[in-house]
Amino acid sequence: GVLCVLQMFLYSPKKDRELLDWPKDIASIADYLGIDKFHVLGWSAGGSHALVCAFEMPDRVISGAIVSGLAPPDRPNPYEGYKGFLKLLMILGRRFPKLVYVFRKIAAKQINSPKGNIGDKFVKSLPKVDQIPFENPAIKKMLIADIKEGYKQGGEGPARDDIIINFPWGFDIKEIQTRFDIWQGDVDANVPVNQGEYQRDLLPNNNYHLLRNKGHMFLLSEWENVLSELVKTNR
């Protein structure tokens, strides 16, 4: 199969987009490229997008990986482990979605400003363990370019992403039979470890990897191991 890596970056906005719309886009791309079966990987909020592909296309998705991935929002105690701004953003996404559009519009203006130094601001906002990968200038340049691309059309797309991941996803992950590797850092501040554990306990066919002293950005240094496990077929 061909590896299809899913990440939460903005494409042409679709009004009232739902999580269950995502597999239709992936299927269309795969059909266009002549790809029958493929693997999926979702990082952070992209984890839900990898899962929905396996749910909707069980005959096409060979295996999946969730890296630092969010758990379903309708779980018990959904804000457990969160603090400060991240907790506020999660609550806004679920209870006051209109305010999320305002926040993302302001963020888009700052990110798209030629005077804005989004790179240094972004790195400094991260926990110390997550700043380590950005000591490599190439990695820093790559991720900042991704952030700018995500806001290229404004804040509407990212705002909709915030809302989608904080409302019920529309499917039950317990029904997914596709094998998933779950990768979780034990000091992840963006996605607390309880979320990886929750998915581990519910997904019928999974391999759980808890990485010691790793935060949210460990994929930037561990991607080879993650991809090697993902495409293994002898398990």
C-alpha positions in Angstrom: 0.0 0.0 0.0 0.9 3.6 -0.3 1.3 5.7 2.8 -1.2 8.5 3.1 -0.2 10.9 6.0 -3.1 12.9 7.3 -2.5 16.2 9.0 -4.7 19.1 10.0 -3.9 21.7 7.4 -6.4 23.8 5.7 -7.8 23.1 2.2 -10.6 25.0 0.4 -13.2 25.6 3.2 -16.4 23.7 3.1 -19.3 25.3 5.1 -20.5 23.2 8.0 -17.8 20.6 7.3 -18.1 17.5 9.6 -15.5 14.9 10.5 -17.4 12.2 8.5 -16.8 14.4 5.3 -13.0 13.8 5.5 -12.9 10.2 4.1 -14.7 11.3 1.0 -11.8 13.7 0.2 -9.2 11.0 0.9 -11.1 8.5 -1.3 -11.3 11.0 -4.1 -7.6 11.7 -3.9 -6.8 7.9 -3.8 -9.0 7.2 -6.7 -7.4 9.9 -8.8 -4.0 8.6 -8.0 -5.1 5.0 -8.8 -4.4 3.9 -5.2 -6.7 1.1 -3.9 -5.4 0.5 -0.4 -3.3 2.7 1.9 -2.1 3.3 5.4 -3.2 6.4 7.4 -1.4 8.4 10.1 -2.9 11.3 12.1 -0.9 13.6 14.4 -2.6 15.5 17.2 -6.1 16.6 16.0 -5.4 14.6 12.8 -5.8 11.4 14.9 -9.5 11.6 14.6 -9.2 12.0 10.8 -7.2 8.9 10.6 -9.7 7.0 12.6 -12.7 8.1 10.6 -11.0 6.9 7.4 -10.6 3.4 8.9 -14.3 3.5 10.1 -15.7 4.6 6.7 -13.2 2.7 4.5 -12.4 -0.6 6.3 -11.6 -2.3 3.0 -9.1 0.3 1.9 -7.3 1.3 5.0 -4.6 -1.3 5.7 -3.5 0.0 9.1 -3.3 3.3 11.0 -1.3 5.3 13.5 -2.4 7.9 16.0 0.4 10.1 17.1 -0.2 12.3 20.1 -3.9 12.0 19.1 -7.0 13.5 20.6 -9.5 11.1 22.0 -13.3 11.4 21.3 -14.7 14.5 23.0 -17.8 12.8 24.5 -15.6 10.7 26.8 -15.9 11.2 30.6 -14.0 14.2 32.0 -12.9 15.5 28.5 -10.8 18.3 30.0 -8.9 16.2 32.4 -5.2 17.0 32.2 -5.6 20.4 30.5 -4.5 23.7 31.9 -4.7 27.4 31.0 -5.2 28.4 27.4 -5.5 24.9 25.9 -8.3 24.1 28.3 -10.1 27.4 27.5 -9.8 26.7 23.7 -11.3 23.2 24.2 -14.2 24.6 26.2 -14.8 27.4 23.6 -14.8 24.8 20.8 -17.6 22.8 22.5 -19.7 25.5 24.2 -19.1 28.7 22.4 -18.0 27.8 18.8 -18.7 31.4 17.4 -15.9 32.7 19.7 -13.5 30.2 18.1 -14.0 31.9 14.7 -13.1 35.2 16.3 -10.0 33.8 17.9 -8.8 32.1 14.7 -9.4 35.2 12.7 -7.1 37.2 15.0 -4.5 34.4 14.8 -4.7 34.4 11.0 -4.1 38.1 10.8 -1.0 37.8 13.0 0.4 34.8 11.2 -0.1 36.3 7.8 1.4 39.6 8.7 4.8 40.2 7.1 5.9 41.8 10.3 4.9 38.9 12.5 7.7 36.6 13.7 5.5 33.6 14.1 8.5 31.1 14.3 10.1 32.3 17.5 6.7 33.1 19.1 5.4 29.6 18.4 8.6 27.8 19.7 8.7 29.9 22.9 5.0 29.1 23.6 5.8 25.3 23.8 6.9 23.4 26.8 10.7 22.9 27.1 10.6 19.3 26.0 8.8 20.3 22.8 11.2 23.1 21.9 14.1 20.6 21.4 13.3 19.6 17.8 13.3 23.2 16.8 17.0 23.5 17.6 17.3 22.1 14.1 16.7 25.1 11.7 15.3 22.9 8.9 12.6 21.4 11.2 11.7 24.9 12.5 11.4 26.3 8.9 9.3 23.3 7.8 6.8 23.5 10.6 6.4 27.3 10.4 5.8 27.0 6.7 3.1 24.4 7.5 1.4 26.8 10.0 1.4 29.6 7.5 -0.1 27.4 4.8 -2.8 26.4 7.2 -3.8 30.0 7.7 -3.2 31.1 4.1 -7.0 31.4 3.4 -7.7 32.9 6.8 -8.9 31.5 10.1 -12.2 29.8 9.0 -10.7 26.4 8.3 -8.7 26.1 11.6 -11.7 27.3 13.5 -13.9 24.6 12.0 -11.2 22.1 12.9 -11.4 23.2 16.6 -15.2 22.8 16.6 -15.2 19.4 14.8 -12.8 17.8 17.3 -14.8 19.1 20.3 -18.2 17.8 19.2 -19.2 14.1 18.9 -17.4 12.6 15.9 -20.4 10.7 14.6 -18.9 7.2 15.0 -17.8 4.8 17.7 -14.1 3.9 17.7 -15.0 0.5 19.3 -16.3 -0.5 15.9 -13.0 0.0 14.1 -11.3 -3.4 13.4 -8.3 -1.9 11.5 -5.0 -2.2 13.4 -3.9 1.1 14.9 -0.6 2.0 16.5 -1.1 4.5 19.3 1.9 6.7 20.1 1.8 8.8 23.2 4.3 11.0 25.0 4.1 10.7 28.8 4.7 14.4 29.3 2.5 15.7 26.5 0.8 18.9 27.6 -1.3 19.3 24.4 -2.8 15.9 24.5 -2.6 14.5 28.0 -1.6 10.8 28.4 -5.1 9.8 29.6 -6.4 10.3 26.0 -4.0 7.8 24.6 -5.0 5.4 27.3 -8.6 5.9 26.6 -8.2 5.0 22.9 -6.0 2.0 23.9 -8.8 0.7 26.0 -11.5 1.1 23.3 -9.8 0.3 20.0 -10.2 -3.5 19.4 -7.0 -4.0 17.5 -4.2 -1.7 18.7 -0.5 -1.5 19.7 0.1 1.1 22.4 3.5 2.9 22.6 4.1 5.1 25.6 7.3 7.1 25.1 9.1 8.3 28.3 10.1 12.0 28.6 8.4 12.8 25.3 5.9 15.7 24.7 3.7 16.6 21.8 6.3 17.1 19.1 8.2 13.8 19.3 7.0 12.7 15.8 9.6 15.2 14.4 12.4 13.0 15.8 10.7 9.6 15.9 8.9 9.5 12.5 11.1 6.7 11.1 10.1 4.4 13.9 6.5 5.4 13.7 6.3 4.8 9.9 8.3 1.5 10.1 5.7 0.1 12.6 2.8 1.4 10.6 3.7 -0.5 7.4 4.6 -3.8 9.0 2.3 -6.5 7.8 3.6 -9.5 9.8 1.8 -8.7 13.1 
